[in-house]
Amino acid sequence: EVQLVQSGGGLVQAGGSLRLSCTASGFTFDDYTIGWFRQVPGTEREGVLCTSSSDGLTYYADFVKGRFSASSDTAKKTWYLQMDDLKPEDTATYYCAAVHNKEPNLNSRRLCLGYRYREIWGQGTLVTVSS
């Protein structure tokens, strides 16, 4: 079964850190790139951080620059979102989405800004930041 399983959300105080995980199964990890998104109830989903091997770049939303970073572990087939210096306004459900590297017109900026590809989505994980 093709799926992404997320973990790592929770409650943290402002200024704290969390690391979210997104583990792949049912597809070839190295053939995909990852985007991280978040959504607050009643609002549209927004891109947080997106990578792309097609342009070799990582796109960061302005509100996370210098605070969030991405990494991966091929052996564990897992992508990570490291979130530091968390703020109450970072409270949201966070989603990962994997996109095949050969998707037409794929780049990190487009992925984060809502260009639609054939994505595989994780189930989401709630991050709550208390003040």
ChimeraX attribute file (.defattr): number of C-alpha atoms within 10 A of each C-alpha:
attribute: neighborCount
match mode: 1-to-1
recipient: residues
	/A:1	6
	/A:2	10
	/A:3	17
	/A:4	24
	/A:5	17
	/A:6	22
	/A:7	17
	/A:8	14
	/A:9	18
	/A:10	14
	/A:11	14
	/A:12	18
	/A:13	14
	/A:14	17
	/A:15	14
	/A:16	14
	/A:17	17
	/A:18	18
	/A:19	16
	/A:20	23
	/A:21	22
	/A:22	27
	/A:23	20
	/A:24	22
	/A:25	13
	/A:26	9
	/A:27	14
	/A:28	11
	/A:29	20
	/A:30	11
	/A:31	12
	/A:32	20
	/A:33	23
	/A:34	30
	/A:35	26
	/A:36	26
	/A:37	23
	/A:38	22
	/A:39	19
	/A:40	15
	/A:41	8
	/A:42	6
	/A:43	8
	/A:44	9
	/A:45	18
	/A:46	17
	/A:47	23
	/A:48	25
	/A:49	27
	/A:50	27
	/A:51	26
	/A:52	22
	/A:53	18
	/A:54	15
	/A:55	11
	/A:56	10
	/A:57	13
	/A:58	19
	/A:59	21
	/A:60	22
	/A:61	17
	/A:62	9
	/A:63	11
	/A:64	16
	/A:65	12
	/A:66	11
	/A:67	13
	/A:68	20
	/A:69	18
	/A:70	19
	/A:71	13
	/A:72	15
	/A:73	11
	/A:74	12
	/A:75	7
	/A:76	10
	/A:77	16
	/A:78	19
	/A:79	25
	/A:80	21
	/A:81	22
	/A:82	15
	/A:83	20
	/A:84	17
	/A:85	15
	/A:86	23
	/A:87	18
	/A:88	15
	/A:89	13
	/A:90	20
	/A:91	19
	/A:92	20
	/A:93	18
	/A:94	26
	/A:95	26
	/A:96	30
	/A:97	23
	/A:98	26
	/A:99	21
	/A:100	21
	/A:101	17
	/A:102	12
	/A:103	13
	/A:104	9
	/A:105	11
	/A:106	21
	/A:107	22
	/A:108	23
	/A:109	21
	/A:110	16
	/A:111	27
	/A:112	24
	/A:113	17
	/A:114	12
	/A:115	12
	/A:116	11
	/A:117	16
	/A:118	10
	/A:119	17
	/A:120	17
	/A:121	20
	/A:122	20
	/A:123	16
	/A:124	21
	/A:125	21
	/A:126	19
	/A:127	21
	/A:128	20
	/A:129	20
	/A:130	16
	/A:131	11
